[in-house]
Amino acid sequence: MAHQRPDVRVVGLDLSAELIRRCRRLAAKTGVADRVEFVAGDALDLPFPDQHFDHVYCAGSIKHWPDQRKGLDECLRVMRPGGRVLVMEADRSCRFADVRSWARDTRTPRPLLPALHAYFRMYIAGQSLDLDDARALWNPLPLDDVDGPRRIPGTPTLIMCGTKR
């Protein structure tokens, strides 16, 4: 994101201090450290003040939140009115053809692709949301210009976005 938009400042958050260290090293190595910040923290209790961010983007983590509603409420709390929230997550009810298509785009050696398919279906998508779960979480949120929850065609991914009122 920081490479594609040199006009924005990006803040990343994760529970893992080790992942934060890795991200900081990568940012320094790739020349974006002056525009990115990485913070260790909990998505259910974000360490930022109300209305701190213009936009919030969450990729692949909602399945790990013990209270998904609280995590989404926190995302909206730290975002200014008029800001966009975008959440992407693995689709528990994804089609196997979509998993195969996604896996082909990874750097996984061809002989290991069947293992990746099984791992993704059991451990990643298996812990995630299906479309009905996503709708139940997303639809009550105070958002306008809502897109989704919906599947991204050709991928094992759900996407949800909207504008905070």
VEXLUM-42200 format. One record per residue: x, y, z of N, C-alpha, C, O in turn. Coordinates in steps of 0.2 Angstrom, whole numbers, padded with zeros to 4 digits, always signed. Layout:
% residues N
XYZXYZXYZXYZ ...
END
This chain:
% residues 165
+0004-0006+0000+0000+0000+0000+0004+0006+0000+0003+0011-0004 +0010+0006+0004+0014+0012+0005+0018+0013-0002+0019+0019-0004 +0019+0008-0006+0023+0008-0012+0018+0011-0017+0020+0015-0021 +0012+0009-0017+0007+0012-0022+0005+0019-0021+0003+0022-0026 +0005+0021-0015+0002+0028-0013+0007+0031-0009+0006+0032-0003 +0012+0035-0012+0017+0038-0008+0014+0044-0005+0018+0048-0001 +0008+0046-0006+0005+0052-0003+0001+0050+0004-0002+0055+0007 +0001+0044+0006-0002+0042+0012+0002+0039+0017+0008+0037+0015 +0000+0040+0023+0004+0037+0029+0000+0030+0031-0006+0030+0031 +0003+0025+0032+0000+0018+0033+0002+0016+0040+0008+0017+0042 -0003+0014+0044-0001+0011+0051-0004+0004+0051-0010+0002+0049 +0001-0001+0052-0001-0008+0053-0001-0010+0060+0002-0007+0064 -0006-0015+0062-0007-0017+0068-0007-0025+0069-0010-0028+0064 -0004-0028+0074-0004-0035+0074-0003-0036+0082+0001-0032+0085 -0005-0042+0084-0004-0044+0091+0004-0046+0092+0006-0046+0097 +0007-0049+0087+0013-0052+0087+0019-0047+0087+0020-0043+0082 +0023-0046+0092+0029-0042+0092+0034-0044+0087+0037-0040+0084 +0034-0050+0086+0039-0053+0081+0037-0051+0074+0041-0049+0070 +0031-0051+0073+0028-0049+0066+0029-0041+0065+0031-0039+0060 +0028-0038+0070+0030-0030+0070+0037-0029+0069+0039-0025+0064 +0041-0033+0072+0049-0032+0070+0050-0034+0063+0054-0030+0060 +0047-0039+0061+0048-0041+0054+0046-0035+0049+0049-0034+0044 +0040-0033+0050+0037-0028+0046+0041-0021+0046+0042-0018+0041 +0044-0019+0052+0048-0014+0052+0055-0015+0048+0057-0010+0044 +0057-0020+0048+0064-0022+0044+0062-0022+0037+0066-0019+0033 +0056-0025+0035+0054-0025+0028+0053-0017+0025+0055-0016+0020 +0050-0013+0029+0049-0006+0028+0055-0003+0027+0056+0001+0022 +0060-0004+0031+0066+0000+0030+0070-0003+0024+0073+0001+0020 +0070-0009+0023+0073-0012+0017+0070-0010+0010+0074-0009+0006 +0064-0009+0010+0060-0007+0004+0059+0001+0003+0056+0003-0001 +0062+0005+0008+0062+0012+0007+0055+0015+0009+0054+0021+0007 +0051+0012+0013+0045+0016+0015+0044+0017+0022+0039+0019+0025 +0050+0016+0026+0049+0017+0034+0047+0023+0036+0045+0024+0041 +0049+0029+0032+0047+0035+0034+0039+0037+0033+0037+0042+0036 +0035+0032+0030+0028+0033+0029+0024+0028+0032+0018+0028+0031 +0027+0023+0035+0023+0017+0039+0025+0017+0046+0031+0018+0048 +0020+0014+0050+0021+0013+0057+0018+0007+0058+0013+0005+0056 +0021+0003+0063+0019-0004+0065+0018-0004+0072+0022-0002+0076 +0012-0006+0074+0010-0005+0081+0008-0012+0084+0004-0016+0080 +0010-0014+0089+0008-0021+0093+0002-0019+0096+0002-0014+0100 -0004-0022+0095-0010-0021+0098-0015-0026+0097-0014-0030+0092 -0021-0025+0100-0027-0030+0100-0032-0027+0096-0034-0021+0097 -0035-0030+0091-0040-0027+0087-0047-0026+0091-0051-0022+0088 -0047-0029+0096-0053-0028+0100-0053-0022+0105-0057-0021+0108 -0047-0020+0105-0045-0014+0110-0040-0010+0106-0034-0009+0109 -0042-0007+0101-0037-0003+0097-0033+0003+0100-0037+0007+0104 -0027+0003+0100-0023+0008+0104-0023+0015+0101-0017+0018+0100 -0029+0017+0098-0029+0024+0095-0035+0027+0097-0040+0024+0099 -0035+0034+0097-0041+0038+0099-0046+0037+0094-0045+0035+0088 -0052+0040+0096-0058+0040+0092-0056+0044+0085-0053+0049+0086 -0059+0042+0080-0059+0046+0073-0052+0048+0072-0050+0053+0069 -0047+0043+0072-0040+0044+0071-0038+0043+0064-0033+0046+0061 -0042+0039+0060-0040+0037+0054-0045+0039+0048-0051+0039+0050 -0042+0040+0042-0047+0042+0037-0050+0035+0034-0056+0035+0032 -0046+0030+0034-0049+0023+0031-0046+0018+0036-0041+0018+0039 -0049+0012+0036-0047+0006+0039-0047+0000+0034-0053-0001+0031 -0042-0004+0034-0042-0010+0030-0040-0015+0034-0035-0015+0038 -0043-0021+0033-0042-0027+0037-0042-0033+0032-0047-0034+0029 -0036-0036+0033-0036-0042+0028-0034-0048+0032-0029-0049+0035 -0038-0053+0031-0037-0060+0034-0036-0061+0041-0033-0066+0044 -0039-0056+0045-0038-0057+0053-0044-0058+0056-0044-0060+0062 -0050-0056+0054-0056-0056+0057-0058-0063+0060-0061-0064+0065 -0056-0068+0056-0057-0075+0059-0054-0076+0065-0055-0081+0069 -0048-0073+0067-0045-0074+0073-0047-0070+0079-0045-0071+0085 -0052-0065+0078-0055-0061+0083-0060-0065+0088-0064-0068+0085 -0059-0065+0094-0063-0069+0098-0070-0066+0098-0075-0069+0099 -0071-0059+0097-0077-0056+0097-0077-0052+0090-0075-0046+0091 -0080-0054+0085-0079-0051+0078-0083-0045+0078-0081-0040+0075 -0089-0044+0081-0093-0038+0082-0089-0033+0085-0089-0027+0083 -0086-0034+0091-0082-0029+0095-0076-0027+0090-0075-0021+0090 -0073-0031+0087-0067-0029+0082-0070-0024+0077-0066-0019+0075 -0075-0026+0074-0078-0021+0069-0080-0015+0072-0079-0009+0069 -0083-0015+0078-0085-0009+0081-0079-0004+0082-0079+0002+0082 -0073-0008+0084-0067-0004+0085-0064-0001+0079-0062+0005+0079 -0065-0004+0074-0063-0002+0067-0067+0005+0066-0064+0010+0063 -0073+0005+0067-0077+0011+0066-0076+0016+0071-0076+0022+0069 -0074+0014+0077-0073+0019+0082-0067+0024+0080-0067+0030+0081 -0062+0020+0077-0055+0024+0076-0055+0027+0069-0051+0031+0067 -0061+0027+0065-0061+0030+0059-0066+0036+0059-0071+0036+0062 -0064+0041+0055-0068+0047+0054-0074+0046+0050-0074+0042+0046 -0079+0050+0052-0085+0049+0047-0083+0051+0040-0079+0055+0039 -0086+0047+0036-0085+0048+0029-0079+0044+0026-0077+0043+0020 -0075+0040+0031-0070+0036+0029-0073+0029+0027-0078+0027+0029 -0068+0026+0023-0070+0019+0020-0067+0014+0024-0061+0014+0026 -0071+0009+0026-0068+0003+0029-0069-0003+0024-0074-0004+0020 -0063-0007+0023-0063-0013+0019-0061-0019+0023-0055-0018+0026 -0064-0024+0022-0062-0030+0026-0062-0036+0020-0067-0037+0017 -0057-0039+0020-0056-0045+0016-0055-0051+0020-0051-0051+0025 -0058-0057+0019-0057-0063+0023-0058-0069+0019-0061-0069+0014 -0055-0074+0021-0056-0081+0017-0063-0083+0018-0066-0081+0023 -0066-0086+0013-0073-0088+0012-0073-0095+0014-0071-0100+0011 -0076-0097+0020-0077-0104+0022-0080-0108+0018-0079-0114+0017 -0085-0105+0014-0089-0109+0009-0087-0108+0002-0090-0109-0003 -0080-0107+0001-0077-0106-0006-0078-0112-0010-0078-0117-0007 -0078-0111-0016-0078-0117-0021-0070-0119-0022-0066-0115-0021 -0070-0126-0022-0063-0128-0023-0059-0126-0029-0053-0125-0029 -0063-0124-0035-0060-0121-0041-0057-0114-0039-0052-0113-0042 -0060-0111-0035-0057-0104-0033-0051-0105-0029-0046-0101-0029 -0051-0110-0024-0045-0111-0021-0039-0113-0025-0033-0111-0025 -0040-0118-0030-0035-0120-0035-0033-0114-0039-0027-0113-0040 -0037-0109-0041-0036-0103-0045-0031-0099-0041-0026-0096-0043 -0033-0098-0035-0029-0093-0030-0022-0097-0029-0017-0093-0029 -0022-0103-0028-0016-0107-0026-0011-0106-0032-0005-0106-0031 -0013-0106-0038-0009-0106-0044-0005-0099-0044+0000-0099-0047 -0008-0094-0041-0004-0088-0041+0001-0087-0036+0004-0082-0035 +0001-0092-0031+0006-0092-0026+0013-0094-0029+0013-0097-0034 +0018-0094-0025+0025-0096-0027+0026-0103-0025+0031-0106-0025 +0020-0107-0023+0021-0114-0021+0023-0118-0026+0020-0118-0032 +0028-0122-0025+0030-0127-0030+0024-0132-0032+0020-0134-0028 +0024-0133-0039+0018-0137-0041+0017-0144-0037+0011-0145-0036 +0022-0148-0036+0020-0154-0032+0017-0153-0025+0014-0157-0022 +0018-0147-0022+0015-0145-0016+0008-0142-0016+0005-0141-0011 +0006-0140-0022-0001-0137-0022-0007-0141-0019-0011-0138-0016 -0007-0148-0020-0013-0151-0017-0012-0150-0009-0018-0150-0006 -0006-0150-0006-0006-0149+0001-0008-0142+0003-0012-0141+0008 -0006-0137-0001-0009-0130+0000-0016-0130+0000-0020-0127+0004 -0019-0133-0005-0027-0133-0006-0030-0136+0000-0034-0133+0003 -0027-0142+0003-0030-0145+0009-0029-0140+0015-0034-0139+0019 -0023-0137+0016-0022-0133+0021-0026-0127+0021-0029-0125+0026 -0027-0124+0016-0031-0118+0015-0038-0119+0017-0041-0116+0021 -0041-0125+0014-0048-0126+0016-0049-0128+0023-0054-0126+0026 -0044-0132+0026-0045-0134+0033-0044-0129+0038-0047-0128+0043 -0038-0126+0037-0035-0121+0043-0036-0114+0042-0037-0110+0047 -0037-0112+0036-0038-0105+0034-0045-0103+0033-0049-0100+0037 -0048-0106+0028-0055-0105+0026-0059-0108+0032-0065-0106+0033 -0057-0114+0034-0061-0118+0039-0062-0114+0045-0067-0116+0049 -0058-0109+0047-0059-0105+0053-0063-0099+0052-0064-0095+0056 -0064-0097+0046-0066-0091+0043-0074-0090+0043-0078-0094+0046 -0076-0085+0040-0083-0084+0039-0086-0087+0032-0082-0088+0028 -0092-0088+0032-0095-0090+0026-0100-0083+0024-0100-0079+0028 -0103-0083+0019-0106-0077+0016-0112-0075+0021-0113-0069+0023 -0115-0080+0024-0121-0079+0029-0118-0076+0035-0121-0071+0038 -0112-0078+0038-0109-0075+0044-0107-0068+0043-0108-0064+0047 -0104-0067+0037-0102-0060+0035-0108-0055+0035-0107-0050+0037 -0113-0058+0032-0119-0053+0031-0122-0052+0038-0124-0046+0040 -0122-0057+0043-0125-0055+0049-0120-0050+0053-0123-0046+0057 -0114-0051+0052-0109-0046+0055-0109-0039+0052-0110-0034+0056 -0110-0039+0046-0109-0032+0042-0115-0028+0041-0115-0022+0042 -0121-0031+0040-0127-0028+0038-0129-0023+0044-0132-0018+0042 -0128-0025+0050-0131-0020+0055-0126-0014+0056-0128-0009+0060 -0120-0014+0053-0116-0008+0055-0118-0002+0052-0121-0002+0047 -0116+0004+0055-0119+0011+0053-0114+0013+0047-0110+0017+0047 -0116+0010+0041-0112+0011+0035-0116+0014+0029-0122+0011+0029 -0114+0018+0025-0117+0020+0018-0113+0017+0013-0107+0015+0014 -0115+0017+0007-0111+0015+0001-0108+0008+0002-0103+0007+0000 -0112+0004+0004-0110-0003+0006-0109-0007+0000-0113-0007-0005 -0104-0011-0001-0102-0015-0006-0101-0022-0002-0095-0023+0001 -0105-0027-0003-0104-0033+0000-0108-0034+0007-0112-0029+0009 -0107-0039+0010-0102-0044+0009-0104-0048+0002-0110-0049+0001 -0098-0050-0001-0099-0053-0007-0092-0057-0008-0087-0056-0005 -0093-0062-0013-0087-0066-0015-0083-0062-0020-0086-0059-0024 -0077-0063-0020-0073-0060-0026-0072-0066-0031-0069-0071-0029 -0075-0065-0037-0075-0071-0041-0068-0073-0043-0063-0069-0044 -0067-0080-0043-0061-0083-0045-0056-0083-0039-0050-0085-0040 -0058-0081-0033-0054-0082-0027-0058-0085-0021-0064-0085-0022 -0055-0087-0016-0058-0090-0010-0059-0084-0005-0058-0085+0001 -0061-0078-0007-0061-0072-0003-0068-0069-0003-0071-0068-0008 -0069-0066+0003-0075-0062+0004-0073-0055+0005-0067-0054+0007 -0077-0050+0002-0075-0043+0003-0081-0039+0006-0087-0041+0004 -0080-0035+0010-0085-0030+0013-0082-0023+0013-0077-0022+0016 -0086-0018+0011-0083-0011+0012-0089-0007+0012-0095-0008+0010 -0088-0001+0015-0093+0004+0016-0090+0010+0019-0084+0011+0021 -0094+0016+0019-0092+0022+0021-0096+0023+0028-0102+0022+0029 -0092+0026+0033-0094+0027+0040-0099+0033+0040-0097+0038+0037 -0105+0032+0043-0109+0038+0043-0107+0043+0048-0110+0049+0048 
END
